[in-house]
Amino acid sequence: MTQTQDGLRSRTFSWSDPMLNAAQLGKRSGLELLQAMSRGELPAPPVSHLLGTGRLEAEHGRVVVTLEPQEYHYNPLGSIHGGVLATLLDTATGCAVHSTLPAGVGYTTLDLTTKFLRPAAVASGLLTCEGTVISKGRRTALAQAQITDARGGLVAHATSTCMLFDLG
């Protein structure tokens, strides 16, 4: 982030072609795809660059994503916008479900029920969002996620239902 003489701040970011990862959907399981992204073998999706998310950890049925709060995440009240937190929760729940899927199976979020428990700001330190799968059937999966701040305080919680479908 840079600041001009008149106090305006700016941010520039770049991203890789999202079709690079999409081309892997029929070739790798969800877990393989997520782990390849976490190792840097495949690029992070554009939304990760937009939000500025950090580390991604993935194992079967569990994902951890981090976000270092920045001013550009703020709402008019001077705290992290709820939409940013909801996007982080949706990422963790969806990726947790994705980590359980074989190659050639996709998912989409059907619903996301979010509870905001305390505000987050730059002073909150690193936000950690952990998503886990609660139940997975043939057509839907249920996952949950929670965001904690650097002190371990619970910032937000969500549950999500994802629809599963064949990509072919």
N, C-alpha and C positions, 0 to 999 in steps of 0.2 A: 504494500500500500504506500502511496506517495501522497504528499500534501503540497498544495500550491500556496503561493504567497497570500492569496485571499482566503485561506483556510479550507478550501475544498479538497476533499480526498478523492483519490482514484485508485482503481484496482484493475489489473489486466491479468487475464488467464487464458490458457490454451487447452485444447483437448485433442484426443486422437479420434479417428473415424470410428464411430460406434459399431459399424458393420464388421470391424475386425473381431469383436467378441461375438456378435450375432452369428457369424460364420462358424463358430465353434459349438453352437447349441446342439447340433445333431451328432457331434463327434466326441464331446466330453460330457461327463456327468456334471450336475450342478456343483457338486463339491470340488471336482477337478477344475472347473472353470473359476470358481471363487478363489481357490488356493493358488492358481496360476496368476490371478490378479494380485493377490497379496504378496506373491514373490516378485512381482514386477515383470513376469513373462508375458502377460497380457495387460493392456492399458486399463486403468480405472474408467468407468463410464463417465460421460460428460457431466452428469449431475454431481458426481463427486468433486470435480474441479470447480463447478459453480458454487457449491457450498463450502468447499475447502475442507472436506473430511480428511482424516488422517489414516491411521492404521486400520487394517481389516484383518480379522482372524476368522477362520472358518473351520469347523469340524462338523461331522454329521449331526444335523439338528440344532446347531448352535452357531451364532455369528456374533462377533464384537466389532463395532465401528466406533471410532472416536472423532470428536470435533473440538477444536480449540476455538472458543467463542471469539468473535471479532466484531468490531463496530458495524460492519456492513450486514450483520445478522440482526441488528436492532430494529425494534418497532418504535413508534413515537414516544413511548414511555421510558425508553432507555434500557430495555431488556431484550433478550433474544425473542424474536417473533415466534409465536406459536406454530406458524407454518413451517419454520425451519426445524423446530423440535419434532413436529409431526412427520416431516419428511425423513428425519433421522430414524424415527420409530418405524415408519413404513419400510425403510431400507433394511433395518435389522430383522423385522418379521418376515419380509419377503425373501431376503437372502437366507434366513434360517430354513424356510421352506425349500428354497432352491437347492440348498445343500443336501437335501434328501432325495432329489429327483435324478432319475437316470438320464442319459443322453437322449435327446429327442422329445423330452417332456418339458413343457413350459408352465408358467403360472401367471396369474394376474390377481391383484388385490380386489376382493369383492367389497370389503368394508374395513374400516379402521376406527376403532373406538378408543379415543384418547382422553386421558385424565392428566391435567397439568396441576402439579402439586406445589411448586414453588418457582419463582422466577429464576432465570439464569442470566448471567451477564459476563463480561470479560473477567470480572473479579471471581467468578465461580471456578475458574481454572478449567482444565481439561474435562470435557463431558464424555462419558463412556456409555455407550448404548449396547446392551446385550439382548439379543433376540434368541428365543428358543421355540421349538415346535412342541405343542401340547398334544396334538392329535393329527394323524394323517390317514385319510382314506383314499379311495380310488379317484374321487372327483373333487374333493376339497381337503384343505389342511387348515388347522387352527394354530396360530402362533401368538406369542406374547413378547413384549420387549419393555425394558425399563432404562431410563437415562439417569445416571448418577453424576454428581459434580465431583470435583477433586477431593472434597472432604468426605465423600461417600453419601451425601444427602440425596434422597430420591427427588428428582426434578419432575419426571413425567413417566407415565405407564400407558401401554396400549395393548389391545388384543386385535388380531386381524384374522379374517377368513380369506383364504386364497383359493381360487378355482384352478384346478389342474387340467391340462389339455395336451394332446399330442401335437407336436409341431409339424409333423409330416402330412 
